[in-house]
């Protein structure tokens, strides 16, 4: 199951490792997509998938994020989120018209007089203001609301995934398992098309991969069958972005969507058609799966390192060079050299100094220790029962054994009870 969950990550990481330096050197994605752009595109109505139509009305009543905040910060219109605070609703009425309607600066409208102001949480034209929206809220209030919703969403996601696995375990038995196995045992190109079609339909590659992962864990789908479905999901998620960009009036948005599409297509061309290249992500995913079987610490370590430590390290190094000062540039250069040397030293230790075997041995020791601690109460009860049987066989009551042991520890002579004298003589002769 963990191999099925990470084969998508391995493919993306390998694609970035090759295509990102290639793009920096040649800018082939930029020039390719630039040549495909029209002179202009017309503004149209945004396309919305069926899943979003079902989920959005409910989620908008709980929390609706203000996408203008990150867009304005990215384009340099504002310097920080503080510009959007405090939240202000005209006449204290919490609805879209009094809180989230935008001011027409050309007409001389002012915030607080003619229109309201919203922060990270905004209101919807149809459903109104969500439950976590608060008039007069500051950045700290909205951040806490977002954090609470994040924790609740992760909890619900885990519960739903556990329920999905439980339903699949009960439903996929016998004939149904063989039917699904035969249905998914198709040519790789057909699998890519199926994965793309499913993702376009549900408008989320996460849904596709989340459903496929339990199937791999239950043995219904082989890892070789999941890889093309996952690659198709990669293409499908770019198609949804492409459709959204085509109905906007921004040519740059369309170019970004095309770059996303051709990035995934380039990765597929590199890593899937040739069998020897295809085995690279498959072997990487299987190695992580085998490590997970040895210890359950592997998944959290993998998540922390890949999705937190490495991005924060790269972001920190990039920020040093973006300061455009001699001091930070020199410091960043030394840190980059140190990181490269550290990676080289780790690879040497991993390959030449039996680092892999040492890590696996450490995982095995921790697993054995955890298993021992789990079975310790049962083992103690088993030993006590055996000691009782031994005491019954020798004819010594347990309290007399304890007394004899106490006498032995004090160095005093032990006396054999008259009723047990024959047993003691027979034991000595034996």
Steps between C-alpha positions, in 0.01 A plus 500: 500500500781742583674411175179583314467829685859609428544390137335829401747693717800313362392573143451871571830533686691326221331717237589817690859383544540478121263760355564786745874534416414447133246783514750732670759430229282490188160651598342246269165497683479878484577521129279200413195635682567856384476386139162336570335808653242705312520877492212529745228295663149602587368508851245227554320307768714274714450126446406312816519125545227280654687433825555871555132571438408254774764599755531878452155605636572318827865606534415865421266505798791398726800684354571680172853619432571837343711419194563870431739514797763263363453640147556859611804407710650294214454784250637762741179700543529471878793418727329287765166368620473788750361715219175302513437548871301562706199343330232760442132454413280800425241567771616179675303283256684178412418415139678518166368844405599672825830315559660355187384726216797677339538874485504678166804724540431672167165614639665627817358237737678454832533201732277537803272749329385348174628140534627259762832321548575130549821316589601139452137392544242648264130467422324335208239663279265202526555350846594821680764521773636169638483389861862595573459853359507772764444873462790692652734198494876552477768288335547292816128415517484386137822300537357314800180429306702365208707281732189355665349419159828342389507268803133409455548431129800276564302311766205451263738396220656230720159377615374482141810316381470250786135449414588457132758233582255322730229496233745375238625223729144380556384542142802383303497133575510201271348560159489883522876513560571292190261710290668827599843348445409396145328833431809700598747266331507706180766646276698784657386762248137402559563527875634855452187593305274347768683684780476830311128451429418419864696801623332735254162366614562543875730803443756380753805277459509456879164321491626266228823406677330479843252246365768297319736476800273270711453278193878454482515430874233232467680340205218571256723717277870444441744789528578470129130553427468799732792692346329573163174587678695744717673651198160543339381677815797734460383589150137527608573753772678721246200482265274647769745788547519545125121518470488759777770707328326486163190672637699784660621817331863453606750364249761442771262266686461297182877476458544378858233233442675389180835483684338274760361276228824467302705452817298188583505382139880540492533304824286219361708487180818471710393252766228275355548373140846345553479198738838564665398859578156388617658274761669796673186650665358152557814384684511819704139458609552131582808584708292742708229234532748240628643752747149574625443130557806501726395807700200731511734793566590512130180676375517795745876535444442497124225763522703730727817479289344518151219748563647720775877476546606503133257778390591719799871445431465597134277794587750625757793474259302676228405784734867562579585553132187710444621763750752615234763597756860383513477365854191286444629383162830382651317335789264327259792379289673344801174338611444355153853358500437354847170345390661346190789359706253368758296326231817350348613378843158347566505317166850368578386380842182351352676311219856432614475482879191277525271787596198323356565184702553706816173685451311177436659339807398801710144475371493126576624560856232761563234273353613207717505723808148628430372148440665384824341780700159422351519130590673549837182478716390180326852354529507577873168327552628200303817481711300525823279213389806288420658581837177394671502170309864446596426567865209259488718234338775531765245502781617830643230756574566845359523665845760243615698565180502868582611425854774266380620762254512756781699260717737429211561870450578542874756217488311279747474126469189363334301218653298258299150446632434141615216453254730606214807301617446212258460740204823680597694169524371386160593831340849477646547145369381610153 
